[in-house]
Amino acid sequence: MSYLHQFIFGIYPYIALAIFLLGSLVRFDREQYSWKSESSQFLHRGVLRLGSPLFHIGVLGLFFGHMVGLLTPVAVWDALGVTHGAKQVFAMAAGGVMGTLCLAGILLLLARRFASDRLRGVTTLKDKVVLLWLLATLVLGLSSIFVSASHTDGHMMVLLMTWAQHVLTFRGDAATFIVEAPLVFKLHLFMGMSLFVLFPFTRLVHVWSGFGAVGYLGRAFQLVRTR
């Protein structure tokens, strides 16, 4: 195992997580007026009504799918009677559906943004970087499905789960589990971890506000009475 591999998959995850958490906290403390998604609907609507829901549904499905799929201990799946192969096939199918929705959405949003002179004028370098980074990460993830289809025994899925869980529990041997993983998996993991590095410095921070808005679902109704 090379030092570069150990750094990227054994040390870099903690660097990315630290930047993600501390960077978000600092930005919220010092730049609250920039804490927004910077909606461009008033400038040009275009295909926003179609592209935005497709992208957000897809990306949320992928996020929570990765969370459950990677962080649920293997023993839990074994206790439920779910074989490693069956879990991999389900992950491929679910990831393919959500990834396709997300890809369609982001392509529509990119086409809308770069086809409009007004939107191009307000698109910053950070916007371009995060959109293209998301697109590349998504394409790599979808490409990994075709690699997984060549061996559906679930072995690689278990190795990726073990890597993620060892990272989360601060065990130093995490990188050793994916030494032999295909390049497309390693690139996808690197791009995905780097999104956490980009997060505090881009419009992605509005995701935190989305989680905070969940509290509104349990809020009491506002009563409005006439005089």
C-alpha positions in Angstrom: 0.0 0.0 0.0 1.5 3.3 -1.1 1.7 6.4 1.1 -0.6 8.3 -1.3 -3.3 5.7 -1.0 -3.0 5.8 2.8 -3.2 9.6 2.8 -6.2 9.8 0.5 -8.3 7.1 2.1 -6.9 7.0 5.6 -6.1 10.6 6.5 -7.9 12.8 3.9 -11.4 11.8 5.2 -10.7 13.5 8.5 -9.2 16.6 6.9 -12.4 16.9 4.7 -14.6 16.3 7.7 -12.8 18.9 9.8 -13.0 21.5 7.0 -16.7 20.7 6.5 -17.7 21.1 10.2 -15.3 24.0 11.2 -15.7 25.8 7.9 -19.5 25.7 8.1 -19.4 27.0 11.7 -17.1 29.9 10.8 -19.1 30.9 7.8 -22.3 30.9 9.8 -20.7 32.9 12.5 -19.0 35.5 10.2 -21.0 35.5 6.9 -24.6 34.8 7.6 -25.8 37.1 4.8 -24.1 34.7 2.3 -25.8 31.7 3.9 -28.2 31.0 1.0 -28.8 29.1 -2.2 -28.7 32.3 -4.3 -31.8 31.5 -6.2 -31.8 32.7 -9.8 -35.5 32.1 -10.6 -36.3 35.8 -11.0 -33.5 36.2 -13.6 -34.5 33.3 -15.8 -36.9 30.4 -15.0 -36.3 28.2 -18.0 -36.4 24.5 -17.1 -35.9 25.2 -13.4 -39.3 23.8 -12.5 -38.3 20.4 -13.9 -34.5 20.4 -13.3 -34.5 21.4 -9.7 -36.9 18.7 -8.4 -35.1 16.0 -10.4 -31.7 17.1 -9.0 -32.8 17.5 -5.4 -34.8 14.2 -5.3 -31.9 12.4 -6.9 -29.2 13.9 -4.7 -31.2 13.3 -1.5 -31.8 9.7 -2.5 -28.1 9.2 -3.2 -27.0 10.8 0.0 -29.3 8.9 2.4 -28.8 5.7 0.3 -25.0 6.0 0.8 -25.4 6.7 4.5 -27.6 3.6 5.1 -25.7 1.4 2.7 -22.2 2.2 3.9 -22.7 2.8 7.6 -25.1 0.0 8.5 -23.0 -2.8 10.0 -22.7 -6.0 7.9 -23.9 -8.0 10.9 -27.2 -6.1 10.7 -27.8 -7.2 7.1 -26.7 -10.7 7.9 -29.2 -10.8 10.8 -32.0 -9.6 8.5 -31.1 -12.4 6.1 -30.0 -10.1 3.3 -27.1 -11.6 1.4 -24.2 -9.5 0.3 -25.0 -10.2 -3.3 -28.6 -9.2 -2.9 -27.6 -6.0 -1.1 -25.2 -5.1 -3.9 -27.8 -5.6 -6.6 -30.4 -3.5 -4.7 -27.7 -0.8 -4.2 -27.0 -0.8 -7.9 -30.6 -0.6 -8.9 -31.5 2.1 -6.4 -28.3 4.1 -7.1 -29.0 3.8 -10.8 -32.5 5.2 -10.5 -31.5 8.1 -8.2 -28.3 8.8 -10.0 -30.2 9.0 -13.4 -32.7 11.4 -11.8 -29.9 13.5 -10.4 -28.0 13.5 -13.7 -31.0 14.6 -15.7 -31.6 17.4 -13.2 -28.1 18.7 -13.1 -27.7 18.6 -16.9 -30.9 20.6 -17.2 -29.7 23.1 -14.6 -26.3 23.4 -16.3 -27.9 23.9 -19.7 -30.3 26.6 -18.3 -27.5 28.4 -16.5 -25.0 28.5 -19.4 -27.6 29.2 -22.1 -28.8 32.4 -20.5 -26.7 35.6 -20.7 -28.2 36.9 -17.5 -27.4 33.7 -15.6 -23.9 33.5 -16.9 -23.3 37.0 -15.8 -24.1 36.2 -12.1 -22.5 32.7 -12.1 -19.3 32.8 -10.1 -16.2 30.6 -10.4 -17.3 28.8 -7.2 -20.7 28.0 -8.8 -19.0 26.6 -11.9 -16.6 24.5 -9.8 -19.2 23.0 -7.5 -21.7 22.2 -10.4 -19.0 20.6 -12.5 -17.6 18.8 -9.5 -21.0 17.4 -8.7 -21.4 16.3 -12.3 -18.1 14.5 -12.4 -18.8 12.8 -9.0 -22.1 11.7 -10.3 -20.8 10.3 -13.6 -18.1 8.4 -11.7 -20.7 6.9 -9.4 -22.9 5.8 -12.2 -19.9 4.4 -14.0 -19.1 2.3 -11.0 -22.4 0.4 -11.5 -21.2 -1.1 -14.7 -18.0 -2.2 -13.0 -20.0 -3.7 -10.1 -22.2 -5.6 -12.6 -19.3 -7.7 -13.6 -19.1 -9.3 -10.1 -22.3 -9.3 -8.0 -21.0 -11.4 -5.1 -21.1 -8.4 -2.8 -17.4 -8.7 -1.9 -16.5 -5.2 -3.0 -19.6 -3.8 -1.4 -18.5 -5.3 2.0 -15.0 -3.8 1.6 -16.4 -0.3 0.9 -18.7 -0.6 3.9 -15.8 -1.8 6.1 -13.7 1.2 4.9 -16.5 3.7 5.7 -17.2 2.3 9.1 -13.6 2.1 10.1 -13.1 5.7 9.1 -16.2 6.7 11.1 -14.9 4.8 14.2 -11.4 6.3 13.9 -9.6 3.0 13.2 -6.3 3.5 11.4 -6.5 0.5 9.1 -9.4 1.8 7.0 -7.4 2.4 3.8 -6.2 -1.2 3.7 -9.6 -2.5 2.8 -9.8 -0.8 -0.5 -6.3 -1.2 -1.8 -7.5 -3.5 -4.6 -10.6 -1.5 -5.4 -11.1 -0.5 -9.1 -9.9 2.9 -10.0 -13.4 4.2 -10.7 -14.4 3.5 -7.1 -11.4 5.3 -5.7 -12.0 8.3 -7.9 -15.6 8.4 -6.9 -14.7 8.3 -3.2 -12.1 11.0 -3.6 -14.5 13.3 -5.5 -17.2 12.6 -2.9 -15.0 13.4 0.1 -13.8 16.6 -1.7 -17.4 17.8 -1.9 -17.2 18.2 1.9 -14.1 20.4 1.5 -15.9 22.6 -1.0 -19.1 22.7 1.0 -18.4 25.6 3.4 -17.1 27.9 0.7 -20.0 27.5 -1.8 -23.8 27.8 -1.9 -24.0 24.2 -0.7 -24.1 25.5 2.9 -27.9 26.1 2.3 -28.2 22.3 2.9 -27.8 23.0 6.6 -30.8 25.3 6.5 -32.8 22.6 4.8 -32.2 20.3 7.8 -33.2 23.0 10.1 -36.4 23.6 8.3 -37.6 20.1 9.3 -38.6 21.6 12.6 -41.3 23.5 10.8 -43.2 20.3 10.2 -44.0 19.9 13.9 -44.7 23.6 14.5 -48.2 24.6 15.7 -50.5 26.2 13.2 -50.7 30.0 13.2 -54.1 31.2 14.2 -55.4 34.3 12.4 -58.6 35.8 13.8 -60.7 38.6 12.3 -61.4 41.6 14.4 
